[in-house]
């Protein structure tokens, strides 16, 4: 059915929550910000990092960049490896590649980190394009990352679909005229996906596999 498949990374291929939470906590401590509700840190899993720090803590641009820089210090050294693949992801990628699908990563994570993580888990070879956010904040929204990925692909096999676990994945897909699949095993939920206008919603990796290979 779908010939080109774009995947989000965090919450879609990998369970990266612990590394992100620890990196956020480190950044907030460096900024002298006390978060009284630890559960609020989970809001950082998925959305663009710069926007999250700015919106959640009402930081000005200079403060926001300082928080992002602190986050990246911890994430580069430890956080990116406090992470694991969701069960069933490797077999899914193997089946999709064997079926001749064009596979792409489109993540709000900096592209440099995304490539390191995929290499760490030895799944980088499955992907024709690995697209992520830029370190200079010139490309941070999910819609921009998806557009960047599609531009790198050039004339890609149709139809195409975006798979992700948060509302910005769904919204970014629609802004690029792509079908959007929300996965419930990540950090989003049914209400979030329905509000964002997900084309399809799947419960687990097995269901995602059945859908993409149908």
Backbone as CSV, one residue per row, in Angstrom:
resi,resn,N_x,N_y,N_z,CA_x,CA_y,CA_z,C_x,C_y,C_z
1,UNK,0.837,-1.204,0.000,0.000,0.000,0.000,0.874,1.259,0.000
2,UNK,1.418,1.622,1.180,2.286,2.800,1.258,3.703,2.412,0.848
3,UNK,4.284,3.189,-0.056,5.605,2.872,-0.584,6.726,3.659,0.096
4,UNK,6.407,4.846,0.604,7.381,5.657,1.337,6.843,5.890,2.742
5,UNK,7.644,5.523,3.740,7.192,5.592,5.133,8.164,6.437,5.943
6,UNK,7.652,7.529,6.501,8.449,8.394,7.366,8.151,8.049,8.815
7,UNK,9.197,7.856,9.600,9.051,7.534,11.013,9.585,8.661,11.888
8,UNK,8.829,8.975,12.919,9.356,9.757,14.026,10.337,8.839,14.759
9,UNK,11.151,9.385,15.646,12.119,8.562,16.384,11.676,8.333,17.827
10,UNK,11.679,9.389,18.646,11.302,9.258,20.058,9.837,8.863,20.197
11,UNK,9.574,7.788,20.919,8.199,7.373,21.154,7.577,6.618,19.998
12,UNK,8.349,6.409,18.940,7.851,5.677,17.772,8.743,4.479,17.464
13,UNK,10.042,4.713,17.378,10.996,3.619,17.218,11.699,3.298,18.527
14,UNK,11.989,4.337,19.306,12.688,4.128,20.576,11.915,4.723,21.747
15,UNK,12.068,4.068,22.895,11.500,4.573,24.147,12.591,5.400,24.819
16,UNK,12.608,6.667,24.500,13.694,7.568,24.898,13.359,8.416,26.116
17,UNK,12.246,8.112,26.755,11.734,8.965,27.817,12.711,9.270,28.927
18,UNK,13.391,8.248,29.445,14.261,8.462,30.597,15.401,9.410,30.275
19,UNK,16.002,9.243,29.106,17.103,10.117,28.722,16.666,11.559,28.538
20,UNK,15.483,11.749,27.977,14.960,13.105,27.780,14.622,13.745,29.124
21,UNK,13.960,12.990,30.000,13.596,13.525,31.317,14.837,13.923,32.108
22,UNK,15.863,13.083,32.085,17.097,13.389,32.807,17.795,14.609,32.215
23,UNK,17.738,14.747,30.907,18.369,15.895,30.249,17.637,17.195,30.574
24,UNK,16.304,17.132,30.615,15.507,18.308,30.974,15.781,18.710,32.420
25,UNK,15.810,17.720,33.315,16.066,17.999,34.730,17.429,18.668,34.909
26,UNK,18.419,18.191,34.175,19.760,18.773,34.222,19.727,20.227,33.752
27,UNK,19.020,20.478,32.649,18.935,21.833,32.099,18.230,22.789,33.059
28,UNK,17.136,22.332,33.651,16.396,23.189,34.585,17.241,23.526,35.806
29,UNK,18.001,22.553,36.285,18.876,22.804,37.431,19.924,23.857,37.075
30,UNK,20.502,23.741,35.878,21.502,24.712,35.434,20.900,26.108,35.290
31,UNK,19.610,26.169,34.947,18.936,27.451,34.759,18.364,27.996,36.069
32,UNK,18.467,27.219,37.141,17.920,27.656,38.418,16.411,27.627,38.465
33,UNK,15.811,26.750,37.653,14.352,26.624,37.600,13.919,25.402,38.391
34,UNK,13.016,25.590,39.331,12.507,24.471,40.125,11.165,24.016,39.560
35,UNK,11.112,22.768,39.133,9.863,22.186,38.635,9.230,21.405,39.785
36,UNK,8.125,21.909,40.301,7.478,21.296,41.463,6.634,20.077,41.101
37,UNK,6.361,19.914,39.819,5.564,18.770,39.366,6.386,17.954,38.370
38,UNK,7.086,16.920,38.864,7.952,16.107,38.002,7.259,15.562,36.759
39,UNK,5.965,15.282,36.857,5.238,14.750,35.701,5.236,15.726,34.525
40,UNK,5.408,17.020,34.830,5.412,18.026,33.772,6.608,17.870,32.826
41,UNK,7.660,17.203,33.302,8.825,17.002,32.451,8.482,16.142,31.240
42,UNK,7.459,15.303,31.375,7.069,14.418,30.276,6.544,15.199,29.073
43,UNK,6.186,16.455,29.291,5.708,17.281,28.176,6.794,17.502,27.132
44,UNK,8.041,17.304,27.536,9.166,17.533,26.631,9.389,16.384,25.655
45,UNK,8.763,15.259,25.898,8.985,14.098,25.036,8.169,14.252,23.760
46,UNK,8.857,14.524,22.678,8.176,14.635,21.388,8.276,16.001,20.733
47,UNK,7.721,17.062,21.347,7.707,18.383,20.693,9.112,18.963,20.522
48,UNK,9.262,19.955,19.644,10.553,20.626,19.478,11.045,21.199,20.806
49,UNK,12.316,20.988,21.100,12.888,21.340,22.393,12.860,22.844,22.657
50,UNK,13.266,23.634,21.683,13.329,25.090,21.858,11.956,25.645,22.219
51,UNK,10.942,25.223,21.481,9.584,25.699,21.738,9.100,25.273,23.123
52,UNK,9.471,24.070,23.541,9.020,23.560,24.835,9.573,24.387,25.988
53,UNK,10.878,24.630,25.998,11.469,25.439,27.068,10.861,26.839,27.081
54,UNK,10.700,27.422,25.916,10.167,28.779,25.816,8.739,28.866,26.340
55,UNK,7.891,27.942,25.919,6.473,27.987,26.274,6.208,27.556,27.710
56,UNK,6.848,26.486,28.143,6.541,25.929,29.461,7.061,26.791,30.609
57,UNK,8.154,27.517,30.378,8.755,28.295,31.466,8.883,29.782,31.146
58,UNK,8.183,30.228,30.087,8.146,31.644,29.715,9.549,32.263,29.658
59,UNK,10.456,31.590,28.960,11.825,32.066,28.842,11.974,32.973,27.625
60,UNK,12.845,33.962,27.744,13.136,34.803,26.587,14.084,34.033,25.659
61,UNK,14.331,34.525,24.448,15.168,33.779,23.496,16.548,33.407,24.026
62,UNK,17.195,34.330,24.733,18.533,34.051,25.264,18.475,32.955,26.325
63,UNK,17.494,33.028,27.215,17.340,32.011,28.252,16.970,30.659,27.647
64,UNK,16.107,30.702,26.646,15.688,29.464,25.990,16.879,28.756,25.362
65,UNK,17.722,29.509,24.680,18.893,28.902,24.046,19.847,28.338,25.088
66,UNK,19.980,29.027,26.221,20.846,28.534,27.293,20.315,27.212,27.844
67,UNK,18.995,27.104,27.978,18.383,25.864,28.460,18.593,24.733,27.456
68,UNK,18.419,25.039,26.181,18.634,24.038,25.126,20.087,23.568,25.129
69,UNK,21.017,24.497,25.276,22.440,24.146,25.296,22.761,23.237,26.479
70,UNK,22.177,23.536,27.649,22.400,22.708,28.835,21.818,21.310,28.629
71,UNK,20.630,21.245,28.069,20.003,19.955,27.756,20.939,19.117,26.889
72,UNK,21.501,19.745,25.870,22.326,19.007,24.909,23.640,18.526,25.513
73,UNK,24.138,19.232,26.518,25.357,18.786,27.197,25.123,17.418,27.833
74,UNK,24.032,17.306,28.598,23.730,16.024,29.250,23.339,14.974,28.220
75,UNK,22.513,15.383,27.262,21.997,14.418,26.287,23.122,13.814,25.458
76,UNK,24.084,14.637,25.063,25.191,14.152,24.237,26.046,13.151,24.995
77,UNK,26.254,13.391,26.293,27.136,12.539,27.082,26.435,11.284,27.599
78,UNK,25.165,11.415,28.013,24.475,10.294,28.647,23.068,10.049,28.113
79,UNK,22.307,11.127,27.964,20.875,11.006,27.710,20.494,10.207,26.483
80,UNK,21.248,10.363,25.394,20.853,9.678,24.158,20.967,8.162,24.276
81,UNK,21.762,7.697,25.253,21.926,6.258,25.429,21.048,5.701,26.550
82,UNK,20.337,6.575,27.255,19.337,6.135,28.245,18.039,5.918,27.472
83,UNK,18.019,4.869,26.692,17.087,4.734,25.584,17.029,3.268,25.180
84,UNK,15.938,2.829,24.582,15.852,1.455,24.093,14.851,1.365,22.947
85,UNK,15.081,0.408,22.057,14.147,0.168,20.961,12.880,-0.475,21.501
86,UNK,11.743,-0.101,20.948,10.505,-0.794,21.300,10.565,-2.218,20.746
87,UNK,10.037,-3.187,21.487,10.007,-4.569,20.994,9.288,-4.650,19.651
88,UNK,9.887,-5.381,18.730,9.265,-5.581,17.427,9.679,-4.598,16.355
89,UNK,10.426,-3.563,16.718,10.804,-2.546,15.730,11.776,-3.091,14.685
90,UNK,12.792,-3.824,15.121,13.767,-4.350,14.155,13.110,-5.299,13.149
91,UNK,12.302,-6.272,13.603,11.602,-7.120,12.621,10.702,-6.323,11.678
92,UNK,10.063,-5.275,12.191,9.217,-4.433,11.347,10.039,-3.777,10.248
93,UNK,11.165,-3.186,10.624,12.015,-2.518,9.640,12.555,-3.514,8.616
94,UNK,12.905,-4.705,9.078,13.407,-5.740,8.165,12.341,-6.124,7.139
95,UNK,11.116,-6.297,7.600,10.020,-6.675,6.700,9.719,-5.564,5.693
96,UNK,9.708,-4.331,6.178,9.421,-3.202,5.289,10.502,-3.059,4.219
97,UNK,11.747,-3.213,4.626,12.847,-3.087,3.665,12.802,-4.226,2.658
98,UNK,12.499,-5.442,3.143,12.398,-6.595,2.243,11.272,-6.418,1.233
99,UNK,10.249,-5.665,1.643,9.106,-5.412,0.758,9.377,-4.267,-0.215
100,UNK,10.583,-3.698,-0.145,10.961,-2.648,-1.086,10.492,-1.254,-0.720
101,UNK,10.129,-1.050,0.541,9.654,0.269,0.966,10.816,1.256,1.098
102,UNK,10.541,2.514,0.846,11.494,3.594,1.090,11.254,4.094,2.508
103,UNK,12.273,4.002,3.366,12.120,4.344,4.781,12.902,5.613,5.118
104,UNK,12.277,6.458,5.935,12.826,7.778,6.255,12.642,8.068,7.741
105,UNK,13.619,8.725,8.340,13.472,9.264,9.697,13.182,10.753,9.575
106,UNK,12.140,11.218,10.273,11.817,12.647,10.349,11.563,12.959,11.816
107,UNK,12.563,13.510,12.486,12.502,13.718,13.928,12.796,15.160,14.315
108,UNK,12.187,15.598,15.411,12.454,16.934,15.948,13.777,16.970,16.703
109,UNK,14.370,15.816,16.920,15.682,15.733,17.549,16.735,16.246,16.563
110,UNK,17.800,16.901,17.039,18.856,17.326,16.123,19.348,16.161,15.267
111,UNK,19.532,16.417,14.003,19.902,15.357,13.061,21.177,14.633,13.484
112,UNK,22.133,15.374,14.007,23.391,14.782,14.460,23.142,13.717,15.518
113,UNK,22.287,14.028,16.500,21.985,13.071,17.560,21.188,11.888,17.024
114,UNK,20.254,12.168,16.129,19.429,11.096,15.558,20.302,10.061,14.859
115,UNK,21.270,10.520,14.093,22.157,9.598,13.380,22.985,8.768,14.353
116,UNK,23.432,9.382,15.442,24.212,8.650,16.443,23.366,7.583,17.130
117,UNK,22.120,7.920,17.432,21.223,6.970,18.097,20.907,5.789,17.183
118,UNK,20.599,6.068,15.931,20.289,4.997,14.979,21.494,4.088,14.769
119,UNK,22.681,4.679,14.732,23.899,3.879,14.590,24.141,3.045,15.842
120,UNK,23.890,3.634,17.015,24.058,2.927,18.289,23.196,1.669,18.333
121,UNK,21.975,1.768,17.826,21.061,0.626,17.821,21.194,-0.236,16.558
122,UNK,22.134,0.141,15.699,22.442,-0.618,14.480,21.230,-0.760,13.562
123,UNK,20.475,0.337,13.415,19.331,0.324,12.501,19.429,1.441,11.462
124,UNK,20.542,2.154,11.452,20.693,3.275,10.521,20.654,2.832,9.057
125,UNK,21.093,1.604,8.789,21.167,1.130,7.406,19.798,0.903,6.770
126,UNK,18.748,0.877,7.579,17.408,0.670,7.032,16.878,1.917,6.313
127,UNK,17.441,3.081,6.601,16.824,4.339,6.182,17.523,4.994,4.994
128,UNK,16.704,5.404,4.027,17.207,6.087,2.840,17.574,7.534,3.152
129,UNK,16.846,8.143,4.077,17.106,9.520,4.507,16.907,9.599,6.016
130,UNK,17.821,10.296,6.692,17.676,10.573,8.124,17.635,12.088,8.268
131,UNK,16.459,12.612,8.579,16.262,14.061,8.664,15.874,14.454,10.086
132,UNK,16.525,15.488,10.585,16.217,15.964,11.925,16.274,17.475,11.993
133,UNK,16.095,17.992,13.190,16.169,19.436,13.399,17.615,19.900,13.253
134,UNK,17.781,21.187,12.977,19.117,21.766,12.867,19.548,22.309,14.224
135,UNK,20.844,22.319,14.474,21.357,22.811,15.750,21.234,24.325,15.887
136,UNK,21.098,25.030,14.764,21.020,26.494,14.819,19.581,27.016,14.881
137,UNK,18.623,26.102,15.077,17.194,26.443,15.212,16.558,26.963,13.924
138,UNK,17.226,26.816,12.798,16.630,27.253,11.535,15.597,26.245,11.026
139,UNK,15.656,25.027,11.564,14.693,23.989,11.196,14.317,23.234,12.470
140,UNK,13.186,23.654,13.097,12.812,23.029,14.364,11.405,22.445,14.367
141,UNK,10.487,22.982,13.574,9.118,22.457,13.587,9.065,21.125,12.854
142,UNK,8.108,20.272,13.247,7.995,18.965,12.602,7.634,19.108,11.129
143,UNK,6.798,20.079,10.818,6.429,20.303,9.420,7.659,20.631,8.581
144,UNK,8.555,21.451,9.123,9.773,21.820,8.395,10.706,20.625,8.228
145,UNK,10.789,19.799,9.274,11.645,18.609,9.201,11.125,17.639,8.142
146,UNK,9.810,17.441,8.112,9.217,16.544,7.113,9.454,17.085,5.704
147,UNK,9.257,18.389,5.523,9.489,19.004,4.211,10.942,18.831,3.780
148,UNK,11.845,18.989,4.727,13.286,18.812,4.480,13.584,17.371,4.070
149,UNK,12.961,16.416,4.751,13.162,15.000,4.423,12.662,14.684,3.020
150,UNK,11.488,15.183,2.694,10.907,14.923,1.375,11.740,15.557,0.261
151,UNK,12.301,16.726,0.548,13.149,17.397,-0.441,14.389,16.565,-0.725
152,UNK,14.947,15.949,0.324,16.124,15.100,0.130,15.790,13.860,-0.686
153,UNK,14.579,13.347,-0.509,14.163,12.161,-1.255,14.012,12.443,-2.741
154,UNK,13.582,13.644,-3.076,13.331,13.974,-4.471,12.049,13.316,-4.949
155,UNK,12.103,12.647,-6.082,10.928,11.939,-6.602,10.788,10.603,-5.879
156,UNK,10.004,10.605,-4.812,9.880,9.398,-3.990,8.629,8.602,-4.367
157,UNK,8.663,7.283,-4.117,7.517,6.422,-4.435,6.274,6.832,-3.647
158,UNK,5.148,6.866,-4.331,3.867,7.218,-3.709,3.005,5.957,-3.567
159,UNK,2.053,5.979,-2.630,1.765,7.028,-1.644,2.734,6.983,-0.461
160,UNK,2.732,8.069,0.317,3.630,8.196,1.457,2.830,8.413,2.737
161,UNK,3.435,8.031,3.862,2.755,8.127,5.151,3.756,8.518,6.229
162,UNK,3.291,9.264,7.227,4.097,9.643,8.389,3.593,8.885,9.602
163,UNK,4.510,8.279,10.350,4.163,7.527,11.558,4.772,8.228,12.766
164,UNK,3.953,8.590,13.754,4.476,9.268,14.934,3.593,9.086,16.145
165,UNK,4.066,9.593,17.281,3.341,9.361,18.534,2.825,10.630,19.206
166,UNK,2.972,11.783,18.555,2.474,13.018,19.149,1.729,13.845,18.107
167,UNK,0.980,14.828,18.598,0.140,15.634,17.719,0.934,16.384,16.660
168,UNK,2.151,16.826,17.008,2.927,17.578,16.021,3.358,16.696,14.848
169,UNK,3.456,15.374,15.075,3.739,14.460,13.963,2.568,14.445,12.984
170,UNK,1.370,14.408,13.547,0.154,14.370,12.734,-0.024,15.690,11.984
171,UNK,0.126,16.780,12.703,-0.042,18.105,12.089,1.014,18.356,11.017
172,UNK,2.251,17.947,11.301,3.323,18.122,10.323,3.087,17.315,9.064
173,UNK,2.530,16.109,9.239,2.210,15.267,8.081,1.166,15.940,7.205
174,UNK,0.104,16.434,7.832,-0.965,17.080,7.067,-0.469,18.329,6.340
175,UNK,0.442,19.068,6.969,0.975,20.277,6.337,1.820,19.950,5.106
176,UNK,2.238,18.679,5.016,3.001,18.231,3.855,2.208,17.257,2.985
177,UNK,0.877,17.277,3.158,-0.035,16.450,2.360,0.268,14.956,2.460
178,UNK,0.599,14.501,3.670,0.862,13.083,3.895,-0.234,12.460,4.751
179,UNK,-0.485,11.191,4.545,-1.323,10.424,5.457,-0.606,10.370,6.799
180,UNK,-1.352,10.383,7.908,-0.740,10.413,9.237,-1.247,9.267,10.103
181,UNK,-0.312,8.489,10.660,-0.646,7.392,11.566,-0.137,7.724,12.960
182,UNK,-1.016,7.654,13.957,-0.630,7.851,15.342,-0.466,6.511,16.027
183,UNK,0.632,6.336,16.781,0.873,5.082,17.497,0.652,5.291,18.994
184,UNK,-0.143,4.417,19.591,-0.521,4.568,20.993,0.483,3.973,21.972
185,UNK,1.502,3.274,21.493,2.484,2.691,22.408,3.546,3.708,22.815
186,UNK,3.501,4.917,22.215,4.465,5.955,22.549,3.946,6.868,23.643
187,UNK,4.016,8.189,23.418,3.679,9.150,24.468,2.411,9.946,24.195
188,UNK,1.742,9.656,23.098,0.484,10.327,22.797,-0.705,9.483,23.214
189,UNK,-1.905,9.974,22.938,-3.120,9.235,23.279,-4.175,9.462,22.198
190,UNK,-5.243,8.686,22.291,-6.288,8.733,21.272,-6.881,10.129,21.118
191,UNK,-7.178,10.782,22.234,-7.772,12.123,22.180,-6.860,13.103,21.448
192,UNK,-5.579,13.034,21.745,-4.603,13.918,21.098,-4.572,13.676,19.589
193,UNK,-4.576,12.408,19.192,-4.524,12.073,17.765,-5.794,12.491,17.033
194,UNK,-6.928,12.261,17.667,-8.199,12.622,17.030,-8.305,14.132,16.852
195,UNK,-7.859,14.875,17.854,-7.897,16.332,17.779,-6.981,16.845,16.664
196,UNK,-5.833,16.179,16.493,-4.875,16.602,15.465,-5.281,16.130,14.074
197,UNK,-6.233,15.193,14.014,-6.714,14.719,12.717,-5.957,13.549,12.142
198,UNK,-5.504,12.625,13.018,-4.799,11.437,12.529,-5.680,10.657,11.556
199,UNK,-5.084,10.204,10.466,-5.823,9.421,9.479,-6.144,8.044,10.037
200,UNK,-5.160,7.463,10.735,-5.321,6.153,11.369,-4.632,6.173,12.725
201,UNK,-5.093,5.308,13.623,-4.480,5.158,14.941,-4.260,3.669,15.178
202,UNK,-3.046,3.287,15.601,-2.751,1.882,15.882,-2.296,1.730,17.329
203,UNK,-2.577,0.567,17.907,-2.325,0.349,19.327,-0.902,-0.102,19.634
204,UNK,-0.312,-0.885,18.748,0.987,-1.476,19.049,1.797,-1.700,17.771
205,UNK,3.028,-2.180,17.946,3.917,-2.379,16.801,3.371,-3.455,15.868
206,UNK,2.780,-4.498,16.429,2.220,-5.572,15.606,1.120,-5.039,14.690
207,UNK,0.265,-4.196,15.237,-0.817,-3.609,14.442,-0.257,-2.658,13.389
208,UNK,0.784,-1.921,13.750,1.436,-1.027,12.794,2.033,-1.832,11.646
209,UNK,2.672,-2.947,11.983,3.267,-3.814,10.975,2.215,-4.344,10.008
210,UNK,1.118,-4.824,10.554,0.034,-5.350,9.714,-0.487,-4.271,8.769
211,UNK,-0.620,-3.061,9.297,-1.156,-1.960,8.495,-0.203,-1.580,7.362
212,UNK,1.076,-1.414,7.691,2.040,-0.948,6.695,2.359,-2.001,5.639
213,UNK,2.155,-3.267,5.980,2.466,-4.345,5.045,1.235,-4.898,4.346
214,UNK,0.080,-4.294,4.608,-1.159,-4.796,4.003,-1.233,-4.455,2.518
